[in-house]
Structures are given as C-alpha cells and as structure tokens.
Amino acid sequence: MADGLLRLDGVADVQVDLQANRCTITPASDRVPDLAGVPIAVDQAGFLPERMWIEVRGKTIARAGATWLALAGTELAWRWEGPAADGLELARVERRPEVVLVPDVLPFPR
C-alpha cells in the first residue's frame, strides 16, 4: 500500500500501521497531495475500506467563493464543508467529483 501511495502526486512520505488501520501521508512541501488517488491506491493494494477519514492540522480560509482547509505551515488547501476550523481536524474524504473534506467523527474507537 505504501508504494502505491508514494506514487501519488504531492506525497513525500508514507507510514503504514496495519494494526491500527492507519496510514500517515506526509505531503510534499510544494504540492497538494492527490487525495482523490488515495482510495484508488488503497483499493489496488487489496484493502477495501467502506469509508475513509483524514486527520489534518490546518485552518479554514475563504478563497474563490468557497471554504478551504489550509494545511498548517503551507499554502496547500482542500475544499472544506464545515464550520470554521483552526487546529487538528478529523474529516471524511468525499469525491463529488473533486475531493471535499467534511467534518466527521470516527464510528469506532481509536
């Protein structure tokens, strides 16, 4: 799975913890990671999650008539559908067809 995720545009490093069902993706400093490709890479590795969440540290900003969650310390951002945020956020990844992050809670303990 790590190899497939590393091939995605904007991904600098990947750490996989199969025991915890968690992947940590470190973005490249100059590009937004291809979140739309993450579910595909995970599926191709033989894992078929029903839903996918992302934990990101950032702050909401307004840009081009929409709300975006800017990754802390960078100019990188993803579309955000939720209240204002500033800190560590847990969001569900949705494709519509662009990637949108929607605030959510995990339906299972961490």
Beta strands, then each sheet from edge to edge (+ up, - down):
strand 1: 11-17
strand 2: 22-27
strand 3: 53-63
strand 4: 66-71
strand 5: 77-80
strand 6: 86-95
strand 7: 99-103
sheet 1: 1+ 2-
sheet 2: 3+ 4- 5+ 7+ 6- 3+
end
